[in-house]
């Protein structure tokens, strides 16, 4: 193998793995200041050029590719990685703590965003607080960012660190409860999690769900208006959506190798499905599905 091949191979491999860890698994890579060590890459490249030993030349070349990749990733992470936008007002908590936002009857709309990598996640309504979060069985830190303006309340929760310990048998879990009086929009991003989203008691306007290898159950019932939109993007996940029986529903899908099961729907075209009461129903749900090798189940009860 040539040294140039090894250099570029290690560089691209490291960048790709780092990006997947952060964007798919939401693993916190604590290398935000590594770009200060960029001269180390020049030293390693110089050693590779000067070395007469082929094994040493390959070793220094591979290490230089690794360092350059980490420098590049560290430099760009200053502006676009999520944890670098957090400020001191964001609440961080772990196993023995909880976050509570008291109910405020002035709040009419809640915009909730989740970015969680791993664990068991339960999301429900009927909490007396506006939002209540409890975590357990983990060493990971969560960060909650809130912003209240006029009648709107923005709630963002992210997993700050994921400790990958194969000997750890703790069961990660996160419980989030919302008050059922405001209206809601949800943005979910999950990695390899087991998620139960029972939103049946919440008045929902829109849901965006993006997941990698998670197992997700989503249940909805209440509406903000006469229509609700649900957009789902899944990689190798299993996603089940449970809809109310009396509403009309339409599914548009763009899937490659995914398996789909749409109970109570009739096929209009290859990528369009509707319930029998779609035209006559007063309330309608519009679902868009995009998937790779995922499994999608949609049913009504």
LONU-95706 format. One record per atom (N, C-alpha, C): z, x, y. Coordinates in steps of 0.02 Angstrom, whole numbers, padded with zeros to 5 digits, always signed. Atoms other than C-alpha are relative to their C-alpha. Layout:
N
ZXY/...
//
This chain:
301
+00000+00042-00060/+00000+00000+00000/+00000+00043+00062/+00003-00037-00062/-00043+00061+00174/+00059-00018+00045/-00056+00012-00045/+00092+00079+00306/-00014-00056+00049/+00017+00054-00047/-00001-00037+00425/+00007-00068-00033/-00007+00063+00036/-00009-00172+00293/+00073-00020-00008/-00071+00014+00009/+00177-00157+00259/+00032-00021+00066/-00028+00016-00066/+00220-00159+00445/-00015-00072+00019/+00019+00067-00022/+00121-00317+00484/+00024-00053-00049/-00025+00048+00049/+00171-00401+00322/+00074-00016+00010/-00071+00010-00011/+00357-00376+00353/+00012-00036+00066/-00009+00031-00066/+00339-00426+00536/-00013-00076-00004/+00016+00071+00004/+00252-00593+00500/+00046-00037-00047/-00045+00031+00048/+00362-00629+00350/+00068-00014+00032/-00065+00008-00032/+00521-00603+00452/-00003-00055+00053/+00007+00052-00051/+00458-00711+00596/-00004-00070-00032/+00007+00065+00033/+00409-00851+00477/+00065-00024-00030/-00063+00018+00030/+00574-00849+00382/+00052-00019+00054/-00048+00014-00054/+00676-00843+00544/-00014-00068+00031/+00017+00064-00031/+00581-00990+00617/+00018-00058-00046/-00017+00054+00047/+00602-01095+00459/+00076-00011-00004/-00072+00006+00003/+00788-01058+00452/+00027-00038+00060/-00024+00032-00061/+00811-01114+00632/-00025-00071+00007/+00030+00064-00015/+00690-01260+00645/+00006-00051-00057/-00004+00046+00057/+00704-01333+00469/+00071-00005-00027/-00068+00000+00027/+00875-01281+00405/+00054+00001+00054/-00046-00002-00056/+00955-01268+00578/+00056+00052-00010/-00047-00055+00008/+01039-01104+00531/+00004+00039+00065/-00010-00036-00062/+01114-01015+00680/-00007+00075-00013/+00010-00072+00006/+01046-00836+00688/+00028+00033+00063/-00034-00030-00057/+01162-00738+00801/-00033+00066+00020/+00037-00060-00020/+01031-00616+00866/-00027-00008+00071/+00025+00015-00067/+01014-00679+01044/-00008+00062+00044/+00004-00059-00042/+01042-00505+01118/-00034+00059-00035/+00029-00056+00038/+00947-00403+00988/-00059+00032+00035/+00058-00028-00035/+00799-00379+01105/+00018+00063+00040/-00021-00061-00035/+00902-00246+01194/-00012+00063-00042/+00007-00057+00045/+00875-00135+01042/-00074+00016-00016/+00070-00011+00013/+00685-00132+01056/-00019+00074-00008/+00019-00071+00012/+00682+00062+01070/+00008+00022-00072/-00009-00018+00070/+00742+00066+00889/-00066-00006-00038/+00065+00008+00034/+00570+00004+00835/-00045+00060+00014/+00040-00059-00015/+00487+00151+00925/+00024+00060-00040/-00028-00056+00039/+00604+00273+00837/-00024-00005-00072/+00020+00008+00070/+00562+00200+00666/-00075+00011-00008/+00072-00012+00003/+00375+00199+00702/-00015+00075+00005/+00009-00072-00006/+00388+00381+00758/+00018+00036-00064/-00019-00031+00064/+00479+00428+00597/-00052-00013-00054/+00052+00015+00049/+00345+00340+00495/-00062+00044+00011/+00059-00042-00016/+00207+00438+00585/+00013+00072-00020/-00016-00070+00012/+00297+00606+00566/+00014+00016-00073/-00020-00013+00069/+00350+00586+00386/-00060+00018-00044/+00051-00021+00048/+00249+00675+00252/+00010-00032-00068/-00015+00033+00063/+00334+00585+00110/-00024-00072+00002/+00030+00066-00001/+00238+00427+00064/+00053-00055-00005/-00053+00050+00009/+00395+00333+00008/+00039-00009+00066/-00036+00004-00064/+00486+00376+00170/-00043-00033+00053/+00046+00029-00050/+00333+00329+00272/-00002-00077-00008/+00000+00072+00012/+00327+00157+00189/+00067-00033+00021/-00066+00027-00017/+00515+00133+00212/+00007-00008+00075/-00006+00003-00073/+00511+00175+00398/-00048-00053+00029/+00048+00048-00024/+00356+00067+00422/+00025-00072-00011/-00028+00067+00013/+00437-00085+00339/+00058-00016+00045/-00057+00011-00044/+00597-00063+00438/-00021-00012+00072/+00024+00009-00068/+00500-00049+00600/-00029-00070+00009/+00025+00068-00003/+00410-00212+00560/+00056-00051+00004/-00058+00044-00002/+00578-00295+00529/+00032-00001+00069/-00032-00005-00066/+00651-00232+00692/-00043-00033+00054/+00045+00030-00049/+00498-00282+00794/+00003-00077-00004/-00003+00073+00009/+00504-00458+00720/+00065-00028+00030/-00064+00023-00027/+00689-00476+00763/+00003+00005+00075/+00003-00007-00073/+00659-00412+00939/-00040-00056+00031/+00042+00054-00025/+00519-00537+00966/+00036-00067-00005/-00035+00063+00010/+00620-00680+00894/+00059-00007+00047/-00058+00000-00044/+00774-00632+00994/-00021-00012+00072/+00023+00007-00070/+00675-00620+01157/-00019-00072+00015/+00023+00069-00013/+00593-00791+01142/+00056-00050-00011/-00055+00047+00011/+00754-00870+01080/+00041-00011+00062/-00038+00008-00061/+00827-00846+01252/-00019-00064+00037/+00023+00058-00038/+00723-00991+01317/-00008-00063-00041/+00018+00061+00035/+00680-01109+01175/+00045-00018-00059/-00044+00020+00055/+00812-01102+01039/+00056-00044+00026/-00044+00052-00026/+00932-01249+01053/+00068+00024+00024/-00068-00018-00019/+01099-01158+01061/+00003+00038+00066/-00001-00037-00063/+01045-01057+01214/-00002-00046+00060/-00001+00047-00056/+01037-01216+01319/+00068-00035+00006/-00065+00032-00004/+01217-01265+01287/+00040+00030+00057/-00043-00025-00053/+01343-01250+01428/+00073-00012-00019/-00071+00003+00015/+01532-01246+01439/+00026-00071-00006/-00024+00068+00002/+01544-01435+01455/-00014-00033-00067/+00015+00028+00066/+01479-01462+01278/+00061+00008-00046/-00058-00001+00044/+01615-01506+01154/-00020+00028-00068/+00012-00030+00065/+01621-01398+00998/+00060-00013-00045/-00055+00016+00044/+01724-01446+00847/-00019+00015-00072/+00012-00014+00070/+01743-01413+00662/+00043-00046-00043/-00028+00042+00052/+01837-01476+00509/+00056-00046+00022/-00061+00038-00013/+02005-01533+00577/-00003-00040+00065/+00005+00033-00065/+01941-01605+00741/-00045-00061-00003/+00046+00055-00008/+01850-01759+00801/-00018-00008+00073/+00023+00013-00068/+01752-01812+00953/+00000-00075+00011/-00003+00071-00017/+01782-01980+01038/-00023-00010+00071/+00020+00023-00067/+01692-02058+01185/+00024-00072+00007/-00027+00068-00006/+01792-02211+01242/-00053-00050+00021/+00048+00052-00017/+01701-02375+01261/-00001-00013+00075/+00010+00014-00070/+01631-02411+01433/-00049-00059+00004/+00043+00059-00001/+01563-02586+01463/-00057+00004+00050/+00056-00011-00046/+01449-02518+01599/-00061+00028-00037/+00055-00031+00039/+01345-02429+01466/-00040-00054-00036/+00043+00049+00031/+01198-02536+01415/-00050+00030-00050/+00048-00034+00043/+01084-02407+01331/+00028+00068-00022/-00021-00064+00028/+01130-02263+01216/-00060+00034-00031/+00053-00041+00030/+01003-02126+01175/+00034+00054-00042/-00036-00045+00046/+01068-02033+01022/-00049+00047-00034/+00041-00051+00032/+00994-01870+00955/+00042+00040-00049/-00034-00038+00053/+01045-01784+00792/-00044+00058-00021/+00034-00058+00029/+00996-01608+00737/+00049+00033-00048/-00048-00021+00050/+01089-01575+00576/-00038+00030-00060/+00035-00035+00053/+01040-01452+00440/+00020-00022-00070/-00022+00011+00068/+01148-01484+00287/+00063-00041-00001/-00062+00037+00008/+01286-01594+00221/-00012-00073-00015/+00003+00072+00011/+01326-01776+00190/+00016-00034+00067/-00006+00029-00066/+01303-01884+00345/+00001-00076-00006/-00007+00073-00001/+01361-02064+00372/-00003-00023+00073/+00007+00027-00067/+01305-02159+00527/+00005-00076-00004/-00011+00072+00004/+01364-02336+00561/+00017-00029+00068/-00020+00034-00061/+01409-02465+00693/+00070-00029-00006/-00064+00036+00002/+01560-02575+00731/+00061+00043+00015/-00057-00039-00021/+01669-02437+00803/+00024-00026+00067/-00027+00026-00063/+01786-02488+00944/-00014+00047+00058/+00020-00048-00051/+01742-02328+01039/-00075-00005+00012/+00072-00003-00010/+01572-02299+01115/-00031+00043-00055/+00021-00045+00054/+01549-02152+00994/+00062+00034-00028/-00054-00038+00032/+01667-02074+00868/-00031+00044-00054/+00027-00048+00048/+01627-01918+00766/+00056+00034-00037/-00048-00036+00041/+01727-01846+00622/-00038+00045-00048/+00030-00047+00048/+01685-01694+00516/+00053+00023-00048/-00048-00023+00050/+01763-01624+00360/-00033+00042-00053/+00023-00039+00057/+01747-01503+00216/-00048+00055+00018/+00048-00050-00020/+01655-01370+00315/+00031+00048+00050/-00019-00049-00051/+01676-01214+00420/-00048-00001+00058/+00052+00002-00052/+01523-01256+00523/+00025-00033+00063/-00016+00030-00064/+01537-01298+00706/-00055-00049+00020/+00047+00047-00029/+01456-01449+00785/+00009+00002+00075/-00002+00004-00073/+01412-01464+00967/-00023-00069+00021/+00017+00066-00027/+01411-01631+01057/-00011+00007+00074/+00018-00001-00071/+01324-01646+01225/-00009-00072+00023/+00004+00068-00025/+01347-01806+01325/-00017-00001+00074/+00018+00008-00070/+01279-01868+01490/-00003-00075+00015/-00003+00071-00018/+01318-02034+01572/-00025-00008+00072/+00029+00014-00066/+01211-02095+01717/-00016-00075+00004/+00010+00072-00010/+01214-02274+01783/+00019-00037-00065/-00014+00039+00061/+01199-02385+01628/-00021+00035-00063/+00025-00037+00058/+01130-02250+01513/+00050+00053-00023/-00044-00051+00029/+01227-02137+01395/-00041+00041-00050/+00036-00045+00046/+01144-01986+01311/+00050+00036-00044/-00045-00031+00048/+01227-01921+01154/-00042+00045-00046/+00036-00049+00043/+01163-01761+01068/+00051+00037-00042/-00043-00038+00044/+01245-01684+00917/-00042+00048-00041/+00037-00053+00036/+01188-01520+00837/+00048+00039-00043/-00039-00046+00041/+01250-01411+00697/-00010+00070+00027/+00006-00065-00033/+01288-01246+00782/-00009+00057-00050/+00004-00053+00050/+01313-01137+00628/-00005-00030-00069/+00000+00017+00070/+01270-01152+00446/+00020+00063-00038/-00023-00057+00038/+01371-01033+00337/-00026-00006-00072/+00029+00004+00066/+01267-01001+00181/+00041+00042-00049/-00045-00033+00046/+01400-00958+00052/-00007-00033-00068/+00013+00030+00065/+01348-00986-00129/+00064-00013-00039/-00063+00009+00035/+01530-00973-00186/+00043-00055+00031/-00038+00051-00035/+01587-01109-00066/-00013-00068-00032/+00008+00065+00033/+01619-01275-00153/+00023-00058+00045/-00018+00053-00046/+01672-01372+00002/-00058-00047+00011/+00052+00050-00010/+01578-01533+00029/-00005-00016+00075/+00009+00014-00071/+01509-01543+00205/-00012-00074+00011/+00012+00070-00016/+01519-01715+00281/+00011-00012+00074/-00003+00018-00070/+01496-01793+00450/-00005-00076+00005/-00002+00072-00009/+01540-01972+00500/-00006-00015+00074/+00012+00019-00070/+01474-02049+00661/-00001-00076+00005/-00002+00072-00011/+01518-02224+00720/-00017-00017+00072/+00021+00023-00066/+01440-02317+00866/+00026-00070+00013/-00018+00067-00021/+01492-02471+00963/-00061-00045-00003/+00057+00044+00011/+01382-02623+00930/-00021-00040+00062/+00017+00039-00060/+01375-02688+01110/-00061+00028+00038/+00059-00025-00037/+01246-02570+01193/-00063-00005-00043/+00063-00009+00035/+01063-02552+01147/-00010+00073-00017/+00005-00069+00026/+01005-02396+01054/-00072+00022-00011/+00057-00036+00027/+00865-02273+01029/+00027+00061-00037/-00024-00055+00041/+00885-02140+00895/-00056+00051-00012/+00044-00055+00020/+00805-01970+00866/+00038+00042-00052/-00034-00035+00055/+00852-01893+00698/-00043+00059-00022/+00032-00059+00030/+00809-01717+00639/+00049+00028-00052/-00043-00022+00054/+00881-01671+00469/-00035+00053-00042/+00027-00052+00044/+00858-01520+00357/+00006-00022-00072/-00011+00017+00071/+00923-01529+00178/+00064-00040-00006/-00060+00040-00004/+01050-01667+00205/-00006-00063-00043/-00004+00065+00034/+01106-01825+00114/+00024-00049+00053/-00014+00039-00060/+01100-01958+00250/-00002-00075-00015/-00003+00073+00004/+01152-02141+00254/+00006-00027+00071/+00001+00026-00068/+01104-02225+00418/+00002-00077-00003/-00007+00073+00000/+01171-02403+00417/+00004-00024+00073/+00004+00022-00069/+01114-02465+00587/-00007-00075+00006/+00012+00072+00003/+01112-02648+00537/+00041-00039+00051/-00040+00036-00049/+01248-02696+00661/-00015+00023+00072/+00017-00026-00066/+01167-02602+00807/-00066-00029+00024/+00062+00025-00030/+01034-02668+00926/-00045+00059+00014/+00042-00059-00001/+00894-02543+00902/-00068-00015+00030/+00066+00007-00030/+00737-02520+01004/-00051+00046-00034/+00047-00049+00028/+00660-02363+00929/+00038+00052-00041/-00029-00052+00043/+00694-02237+00790/-00054+00051-00015/+00043-00056+00021/+00613-02066+00765/+00039+00040-00051/-00033-00036+00054/+00657-01983+00600/-00045+00056-00024/+00036-00059+00024/+00601-01806+00557/+00046+00036-00049/-00042-00030+00050/+00664-01727+00398/-00039+00048-00045/+00032-00049+00044/+00628-01579+00285/+00007-00019-00073/-00011+00014+00071/+00704-01596+00112/+00060-00045-00010/-00058+00043+00002/+00833-01730+00146/-00011-00061-00043/+00001+00065+00032/+00876-01889+00054/+00029-00049+00051/-00020+00043-00056/+00884-02028+00185/-00006-00073-00018/+00001+00073+00004/+00928-02212+00182/+00008-00027+00071/-00002+00028-00067/+00892-02309+00342/-00001-00077-00006/-00005+00073+00002/+00948-02490+00363/+00004-00027+00071/+00000+00029-00067/+00908-02592+00518/+00000-00076-00005/-00002+00073+00000/+00931-02774+00568/-00007-00029+00069/-00002+00028-00066/+00968-02808+00751/-00055+00030+00045/+00054-00020-00044/+00835-02797+00889/+00024+00001+00072/-00009+00001-00072/+00838-02752+01072/-00045-00053+00030/+00048+00051-00022/+00682-02856+01103/-00032-00030-00062/+00033+00031+00058/+00557-02942+00989/-00035+00051-00044/+00033-00052+00041/+00487-02777+00925/+00045+00062-00006/-00034-00063+00013/+00558-02618+00849/-00051+00048-00029/+00046-00050+00027/+00464-02456+00813/+00040+00053-00038/-00030-00052+00042/+00508-02331+00676/-00054+00051-00017/+00048-00054+00016/+00417-02164+00662/+00035+00049-00046/-00030-00043+00050/+00450-02057+00509/-00047+00058-00017/+00036-00059+00023/+00393-01879+00473/+00044+00034-00053/-00040-00029+00054/+00449-01804+00307/-00041+00052-00037/+00033-00053+00038/+00409-01645+00212/+00004-00014-00074/-00011+00012+00071/+00479-01647+00036/+00061-00045-00009/-00060+00042-00002/+00606-01784+00070/-00010-00065-00039/+00001+00068+00027/+00652-01951-00005/+00029-00045+00054/-00019+00044-00055/+00660-02088+00126/-00005-00073-00022/+00000+00072+00016/+00710-02269+00096/+00018-00039+00063/-00010+00042-00058/+00698-02399+00234/+00013-00072-00024/-00017+00068+00019/+00783-02569+00215/-00004-00043+00063/+00013+00044-00057/+00723-02707+00332/+00029-00069-00013/-00021+00070+00010/+00785-02885+00362/-00057-00042-00029/+00049+00040+00037/+00696-03016+00258/-00043-00044+00045/+00034+00051-00039/+00648-03135+00397/-00046+00027+00055/+00042-00028-00053/+00555-03015+00513/-00068+00019-00029/+00064-00026+00020/+00372-02967+00507/-00001+00076+00006/+00002-00074+00000/+00335-02785+00468/-00069+00025-00015/+00065-00033+00011/+00184-02672+00474/+00012+00074-00011/-00006-00071+00015/+00166-02498+00400/-00068+00033+00006/+00058-00044-00002/+00037-02368+00447/+00021+00067-00029/-00020-00063+00033/+00038-02213+00339/-00054+00052+00003/+00043-00058+00006/-00038-02041+00343/+00035+00048-00047/-00034-00041+00050/+00016-01957+00183/-00050+00036-00044/+00044-00040+00042/-00058-01823+00073/+00017-00010-00073/-00020+00005+00070/+00032-01805-00093/+00063-00042-00008/-00061+00040+00002/+00172-01927-00054/-00008-00061-00046/-00002+00063+00038/+00222-02073-00164/+00029-00054+00046/-00022+00055-00044/+00244-02241-00077/+00013-00063-00041/-00018+00063+00032/+00328-02402-00131/+00018-00049+00056/-00011+00047-00054/+00315-02547-00008/+00009-00070-00030/-00014+00064+00032/+00400-02700-00084/-00008-00057+00051/+00010+00057-00043/+00345-02865-00009/-00055+00009+00052/+00055-00012-00047/+00195-02791+00083/-00066-00009-00037/+00067+00003+00028/+00011-02825+00055/-00045+00051+00034/+00043-00052-00026/-00122-02693+00077/-00058-00030+00040/+00054+00023-00043/-00239-02726+00224/-00058+00049-00005/+00047-00054+00012/-00330-02559+00216/+00037+00054-00039/-00032-00054+00038/-00295-02394+00128/+00063+00026+00033/-00057-00029-00035/-00171-02344+00263/+00038-00052+00041/-00033+00052-00039/-00112-02512+00332/+00027-00054-00047/-00033+00050+00041/+00012-02633+00253/+00039-00048+00044/-00035+00051-00038/+00089-02795+00316/+00037-00048-00046/-00033+00053+00036/+00215-02923+00259/-00039-00065+00009/+00038+00063-00003/+00150-03099+00226/+00013-00040+00064/-00018+00038-00060/+00240-03167+00380/-00011+00040+00064/+00007-00043-00059/+00183-03030+00499/-00029-00037+00060/+00033+00034-00055/+00070-03140+00604/+00044-00054+00031/-00039+00057-00024/+00191-03286+00618/+00071+00018+00023/-00069-00018-00015/+00356-03192+00635/+00009+00014+00075/-00016-00011-00071/+00436-03191+00808/+00020+00073+00011/-00022-00069-00006/+00517-03022+00779/-00039+00043-00048/+00043-00044+00040/+00412-02877+00716/+00025+00072+00001/-00016-00071+00006/+00445-02700+00655/-00064+00038-00016/+00059-00041+00010/+00307-02570+00669/+00023+00069-00025/-00021-00063+00031/+00328-02420+00553/-00060+00046-00007/+00050-00052+00010/+00226-02260+00557/+00029+00054-00044/-00025-00049+00049/+00243-02139+00412/-00049+00058-00006/+00039-00061+00012/+00181-01960+00399/+00039+00043-00050/-00036-00037+00051/+00222-01857+00246/-00043+00049-00038/+00034-00050+00041/+00178-01709+00137/+00006-00019-00073/-00013+00016+00070/+00251-01722-00038/+00063-00043-00005/-00061+00041-00004/+00385-01849+00009/-00008-00064-00041/-00001+00066+00031/+00435-02014-00070/+00026-00050+00051/-00018+00051-00048/+00441-02169+00038/+00010-00067-00035/-00015+00066+00027/+00521-02334-00009/+00016-00046+00059/-00015+00050-00051/+00519-02486+00106/+00010-00067-00034/-00016+00064+00031/+00601-02648+00055/+00034-00045+00051/-00033+00049-00044/+00676-02806+00132/+00054-00036-00040/-00053+00041+00032/+00838-02898+00096/+00040-00036+00054/
//
